[in-house]
Amino acid sequence: MLAKDILAQSFSIKKGVIVKNRILKSAMSEGLGNKQNAPTQELITLYQTWANGGIGINITGNVMVDRRFLGEPGNVVIEDESHLEKLKQWAQAATNNDTQCWVQLNHPGKQSPKRLNEYNVAPSAIPFKPEMQAFFSTPRELTHEEILDIIQRFGRSAGIVKKAGFTGVQIHGAHGYLVSQFLSPHHNIRTDQWGGSPENRRRFVIEVYKAMRQNVGENFPIGIKLNSADFQRGGFTEEESLDTLKALSEHGIDLIEISGGTYEAPAMTGIKIKESTRLREAYFIEFAEKARKIFKNPLVVTGGFQTAEGMAQAISSGAVDFVGVARSMAIEPDLPNKLLNGQKAKYSVKPIKTGISLIDKMAVMEVSWYSGQLRRIGKGNAPQPNESPLLSFFRIVIPQIRIFKRLPSRLRAS
């Protein structure tokens, strides 16, 4: 079969849930929520554009479950039904053209820039590595009662997602956010029921899944994005990841998206990836092959795909059922239609570098640059694939600094 024909095949995730093709847009932080953390018209326009662009499954940028704890400026928050009508408009646009749109639910934990929140929380009060402490403060350790509250927030938010008309939900368990922090022995040094052993460290994500399932029922898809590894010394390992995925599989998870890395070790952007793996295009395909031997849940690998042939090969090998793309959709929002019509991508995804070493070592620059492209699309404009990273950095960061200076002193304290 031709590559385009392989990508065009439909797939049944579960009874009544048919995806029209094998291309999944992985989550990217859009930063397009308003001051009340509700969806904006720009966000609706962006997802309408992607739906028209031919994507099979569209995973939203991380939507927070608690307004007190944002991961980035402009996050959408779903913690009650106060913005239900706007959520319904977003869902209607995002599911146009027979598109599946799943909301990625998240809590940042410690991984939130200084001054954005009054304070940050995490499984344990572990600071970031020294070179990142200028950007991220040391979190406060969560109490048992606070952990239970967060679990219920994930469940309640999932129920609202379903009520709004979205077609699925995804747990963000990767890239160093709260679920990922609980799983990692580097970030979680608790000795109670939420830490101390791999079984206890994965208790949080299992309970989050159960709370969500209770709120959405058996027929509504729940997926998870999970690290294959943290790529940090003393962090979450491949063995622990496989055990976590096996446990989630036994509980009935519907779709597993494999990624890797954190802000401190951003492997998801291609850093620390072996050249032999890079040539196969899919950064985490070798881990997917290991996972496939253990369970048969639908699998997605995101990161590294550049060509329809590389995507089709990953699917034909049996290692994955879907291929995930993300950054390419920010510079070419109709990429799926092109690939399904046998055309090549016009632009290739390249590392975003400012020339400032401290900034370039973190994932923050990638988030900022691509968020700028998403804003353009949301305003009805074309993206600018050749925009200067340095200019983009200062255009986004300087206004944020000015905003922080206007905040009350209690919110500016680090």
C-alpha positions in Angstrom: 0.0 0.0 0.0 1.0 3.6 -0.6 1.9 5.6 2.5 -1.1 7.9 2.0 -3.4 4.9 1.9 -2.0 3.5 5.2 -2.5 6.9 6.9 -6.0 7.2 5.5 -7.2 4.0 7.1 -9.9 4.4 9.8 -9.5 2.9 13.3 -12.0 1.7 15.9 -10.7 2.7 19.4 -13.8 1.2 21.1 -17.4 0.6 20.4 -18.9 3.6 18.7 -15.6 5.5 18.5 -14.2 5.5 15.0 -11.3 7.7 14.0 -11.2 8.6 10.3 -7.5 8.3 9.8 -4.2 7.5 11.6 -2.9 11.0 12.2 -3.1 12.5 15.7 -2.2 16.0 16.6 -0.5 15.9 19.9 -1.1 18.6 22.5 0.6 22.0 22.3 0.2 24.8 24.7 -1.8 27.5 22.9 -2.0 30.2 25.6 -5.3 31.4 24.1 -7.4 31.5 27.3 -8.8 34.9 28.4 -8.2 36.5 31.8 -11.0 34.3 33.3 -9.2 31.2 31.8 -12.1 30.6 29.4 -11.7 29.7 25.7 -11.4 32.7 23.3 -12.6 33.1 19.7 -8.9 32.8 18.7 -8.9 29.3 20.2 -12.1 28.3 18.5 -10.8 29.6 15.1 -7.5 27.7 15.6 -9.3 24.4 16.2 -11.7 25.0 13.4 -8.7 25.4 11.1 -7.2 22.2 12.3 -10.4 20.3 11.9 -10.7 21.5 8.3 -7.0 20.5 7.8 -7.9 16.8 8.0 -6.5 15.6 11.4 -8.1 12.4 12.7 -7.7 13.0 16.5 -6.9 16.5 17.8 -5.6 16.6 21.4 -6.0 20.1 22.9 -3.2 22.0 24.7 -3.0 21.3 28.4 -6.2 22.4 30.1 -5.8 22.9 33.9 -8.1 21.5 36.5 -7.4 24.2 39.1 -7.4 28.0 38.5 -4.9 28.5 41.3 -2.3 26.5 39.5 -1.5 27.4 35.9 1.3 26.0 33.8 1.6 28.9 31.4 -0.1 32.3 31.0 -3.3 32.0 29.0 -4.2 28.4 30.1 -7.8 27.4 29.8 -9.1 26.0 33.1 -12.1 23.7 33.6 -13.0 23.3 37.2 -16.7 24.1 37.0 -19.4 24.9 34.5 -19.0 28.6 34.5 -17.7 28.7 30.9 -19.7 25.8 29.6 -21.3 27.7 26.7 -17.9 28.8 25.4 -16.6 25.2 25.9 -19.5 24.0 23.8 -18.6 26.5 21.0 -15.0 25.3 21.1 -16.0 21.6 21.0 -18.4 22.2 18.1 -15.7 23.9 16.0 -13.0 21.3 17.0 -15.2 18.3 16.0 -16.2 19.6 12.6 -15.3 17.5 9.6 -15.8 14.3 11.5 -12.8 15.1 13.7 -12.2 13.6 17.1 -11.2 16.2 19.6 -10.0 15.2 23.1 -9.2 17.6 25.9 -5.9 17.1 27.7 -6.4 17.7 31.4 -3.4 18.7 33.4 -2.0 20.1 36.7 1.5 21.7 36.5 2.7 20.8 40.0 6.1 22.5 40.4 6.6 23.1 36.7 5.1 26.6 36.5 7.2 29.8 36.0 7.9 32.0 39.0 5.2 34.6 39.8 2.5 33.0 37.6 0.9 31.4 40.7 0.9 32.5 44.3 2.8 29.3 45.1 3.4 25.9 43.5 2.9 22.4 44.9 4.3 19.0 44.1 4.6 15.5 45.6 7.8 16.6 47.4 9.6 19.9 47.9 12.3 19.2 45.4 13.9 22.2 43.8 14.8 22.5 40.1 18.4 22.1 39.1 20.5 25.3 39.9 20.5 26.7 36.4 16.7 26.7 36.2 16.0 28.1 39.7 15.9 31.6 38.3 12.8 30.5 36.4 11.1 28.0 38.7 10.6 28.2 42.5 10.8 25.3 44.9 7.3 23.9 45.5 5.5 23.1 48.7 4.8 19.4 49.4 1.2 18.4 48.9 -0.8 17.2 51.9 -2.8 14.0 51.7 -6.1 16.0 51.6 -4.9 18.2 48.8 -3.9 15.1 46.7 -7.5 13.7 47.1 -8.9 17.1 46.1 -6.8 17.2 42.9 -7.9 13.6 42.0 -11.5 14.7 42.3 -10.8 17.8 40.2 -9.6 15.6 37.3 -12.7 13.6 37.5 -15.1 16.6 37.7 -13.3 18.3 34.8 -13.6 15.2 32.6 -17.3 15.1 33.2 -17.6 18.8 32.1 -15.5 18.0 29.0 -18.0 15.3 28.0 -21.0 17.6 28.7 -19.4 20.3 26.5 -19.4 18.0 23.5 -15.8 16.9 23.1 -15.2 13.3 22.1 -12.6 12.2 24.6 -10.2 13.2 27.3 -6.5 12.7 27.9 -4.5 12.7 31.1 -1.2 14.6 30.8 1.2 12.2 32.5 4.4 13.3 30.7 6.9 16.1 30.4 7.4 16.8 34.1 3.9 18.0 35.1 2.2 16.8 38.3 1.3 13.3 37.2 4.8 12.8 35.9 6.2 14.2 39.1 4.3 11.6 41.2 5.7 8.8 39.0 9.3 9.9 39.3 11.5 8.9 42.2 13.5 12.0 41.6 10.6 14.4 42.2 8.6 12.1 44.6 10.4 11.1 47.8 7.3 10.7 49.9 7.1 7.8 52.3 3.3 7.6 52.6 0.8 5.7 50.3 1.7 8.2 47.5 5.4 7.4 47.3 8.3 5.2 48.5 7.8 2.4 45.9 6.9 2.2 42.2 3.4 0.9 43.1 2.8 3.8 45.5 4.1 6.4 43.0 1.7 5.3 40.3 -1.2 5.2 42.8 -2.0 8.9 41.9 -2.4 8.4 38.2 -4.5 5.2 38.7 -6.8 7.1 41.1 -7.0 10.0 38.6 -8.1 7.6 35.9 -10.7 6.0 38.2 -12.2 9.4 39.1 -12.4 10.4 35.4 -14.0 7.1 34.4 -16.6 7.5 37.1 -17.5 10.9 35.7 -17.6 10.0 32.0 -18.8 6.4 31.9 -17.5 3.4 30.2 -18.1 4.4 26.6 -16.3 7.8 26.6 -12.6 7.5 25.6 -9.9 8.2 28.1 -6.2 8.3 27.0 -2.9 9.2 28.6 0.3 10.8 27.5 3.1 9.2 29.4 6.9 9.4 29.3 8.8 6.4 28.1 11.4 7.9 30.6 12.3 11.2 32.2 15.9 11.2 30.8 17.0 12.4 34.2 19.3 10.7 36.6 17.3 9.0 39.3 14.0 9.7 37.4 11.2 7.7 35.9 12.7 4.7 34.0 11.5 2.6 31.0 10.8 -0.3 33.3 8.6 1.8 35.5 6.8 3.3 32.5 6.0 -0.2 31.1 4.7 -1.3 34.5 2.5 1.9 34.7 1.1 1.4 31.3 0.4 -2.3 32.1 -1.5 -1.2 35.2 -3.5 1.4 33.2 -4.2 -1.1 30.5 -5.7 -3.5 33.1 -8.0 -0.7 34.3 -9.2 0.0 30.8 -7.3 3.0 29.4 -8.3 3.5 25.8 -5.3 5.2 24.1 -1.7 5.5 25.1 0.5 8.3 23.7 4.2 7.8 24.3 6.6 10.7 24.7 9.5 11.5 27.0 11.4 14.2 28.9 10.7 17.2 31.1 11.6 20.9 31.0 14.9 20.0 32.6 15.6 17.3 30.0 13.4 18.1 27.0 13.8 14.9 25.0 10.4 15.5 23.4 12.1 18.2 21.3 14.7 15.8 19.9 17.4 16.5 22.5 19.3 13.4 23.7 17.8 11.2 20.9 20.2 8.7 19.3 21.0 9.3 15.7 19.8 5.8 14.7 16.4 6.6 16.3 16.3 10.0 14.6 16.8 8.4 11.2 13.7 6.3 11.9 11.9 9.6 12.5 9.9 8.4 15.5 11.8 9.3 18.6 10.2 6.8 20.9 9.4 4.0 18.5 11.8 1.5 20.2 9.9 1.9 23.5 6.6 1.5 21.6 7.9 -1.9 20.3 8.6 -3.0 23.8 5.2 -1.8 25.0 3.4 -3.6 22.1 4.8 -7.0 23.4 3.1 -6.5 26.7 -0.4 -5.1 25.9 -2.5 -4.5 22.9 -4.0 -1.1 23.7 -4.0 1.5 20.8 -0.6 3.2 20.8 0.6 6.6 19.5 4.2 7.8 19.2 4.8 11.5 19.0 8.0 13.2 18.1 10.3 13.1 15.1 8.0 12.3 12.2 8.9 14.2 9.0 7.5 12.2 6.1 4.4 10.2 5.2 6.7 7.2 4.5 8.2 7.4 8.0 4.7 7.6 9.5 3.4 4.7 7.4 6.3 2.5 8.3 5.7 3.0 12.0 2.1 1.9 11.5 2.9 -1.0 9.2 5.5 -2.4 11.6 2.7 -2.9 14.1 4.5 -0.9 16.8 1.8 1.9 16.8 -1.7 2.5 15.6 -1.5 6.3 15.2 1.3 8.7 14.5 1.5 11.9 16.5 2.4 15.3 15.0 2.5 18.6 16.9 5.0 21.4 15.9 4.5 20.8 12.2 0.7 21.6 12.7 1.7 25.0 14.0 3.5 25.9 10.8 1.4 23.9 8.4 -2.1 23.5 9.8 -3.4 21.6 6.7 -0.6 19.0 6.8 -2.9 16.0 7.2 -4.8 16.8 4.0 -1.5 17.2 2.2 -0.1 13.8 3.4 -3.4 12.1 2.7 -3.4 13.5 -0.8 0.2 12.2 -1.4 1.9 15.6 -1.1 5.0 16.3 1.0 5.2 18.7 3.9 6.3 22.2 2.7 8.3 23.0 5.9 10.4 20.8 8.2 10.5 21.1 12.0 13.8 22.4 13.3 15.1 23.2 16.8 14.2 26.7 17.9 17.4 28.4 19.2 17.9 32.0 20.3 21.7 31.7 20.6 21.3 32.2 24.4 22.6 29.0 25.9 20.6 29.1 29.1 17.3 29.5 27.3 18.1 27.1 24.5 18.7 24.2 26.9 15.1 24.4 28.1 11.8 23.6 26.5 10.4 27.1 27.3 11.7 28.6 24.0 9.9 25.9 22.0 6.7 26.5 23.8 7.0 30.3 23.3 7.8 30.2 19.6 5.2 27.7 18.6 2.6 29.4 20.8 3.2 32.6 18.7 2.4 30.6 15.5 -0.8 29.3 17.0 -1.9 32.9 17.9 -1.5 33.9 14.3 -3.6 31.0 13.1 -6.2 31.9 15.7 -6.4 35.4 14.4 -7.0 34.0 10.9 -3.5 34.7 9.7 -0.9 32.4 8.1 1.9 31.1 10.3 5.5 32.4 9.8 7.8 29.3 9.7 10.9 31.5 9.4 10.3 33.9 12.2 13.4 34.8 14.3 13.4 32.8 17.6 15.2 35.6 19.4 12.6 38.2 18.3 9.8 35.8 19.3 11.4 35.3 22.7 11.6 39.0 23.5 8.1 39.8 22.1 6.6 37.2 24.4 8.7 37.4 27.5 9.0 41.2 27.9 5.2 41.7 28.0 5.0 38.9 30.6 7.6 40.6 32.8 5.6 43.8 32.6 2.5 42.0 33.7 4.3 40.3 36.6 5.5 43.8 37.8 1.9 44.9 38.0 0.8 41.9 40.1 0.3 42.3 43.9 3.4 41.7 45.9 2.1 38.5 47.3 1.9 37.1 43.8 5.3 38.4 42.8 7.1 36.7 45.6 9.2 33.7 44.5 
